[in-house]
């Protein structure tokens, strides 16, 4: 069995997938990822939409004004466009939206590539957790933490994107220790929740990984 570390978001220029890696996937009996394949869009939508209230309920009027200025400058969306997309969404969706638009057309996906290879070779595809479990990590954050997560990006968008690129550079050079140090030394709301977002999840995966590798030859792909 094999354990491979991925990056969920990575630019094409940093995408590292040699032929040897492809052959290791092909000769495995099953592919084990964080999620058992790409989530169904309808199911995913149910987890990112608010059950009640509005996106703007998480922010002060002043913060709301800053968000609209940021959306216009960084996302090229006017007030009506941004409200149309975000009003019923949970705050973290704004961060995802900004990241997707910033890197639009520039990225590759390890998960999509691995799933395609697995399906072509009729491998079993399983997951270590569900999308509901992943989304519950954000739901467990306080209202203040959720708003601050967005405001960090609004205040310093370039700094956030520069951090992503630094991670990509370390990843493609395979400097695992440096990548780990960068993650644990990073500041911000998500970084302060490393125990919840990383440590606890990794601990929960261990018995599942042990079972997987005892049952079948497994290619395990999880990442940052």
Secondary structure, DSSP 8 states (H G I E B T S, - for coil): -EEEEE-SSEEGGG----HHHHHHHHTSSEEEESSSSS--HHHHHHHHB-SSS-GGGGS-HHHHHHHHHHIIIII---HHHHHHHHTTB-THHHHHHHHHHHTTTSEE-HHHHHHHHHHHTT-EEEESS-HHHHHHHHHTS-HHHHHHHHHHHHH-HHHHHHHHHHHHHHHHTT-HHHHHHHHHH--STTGGGHIIIIIHHHHHHHHHHHHHHHHS-EEEEEE-
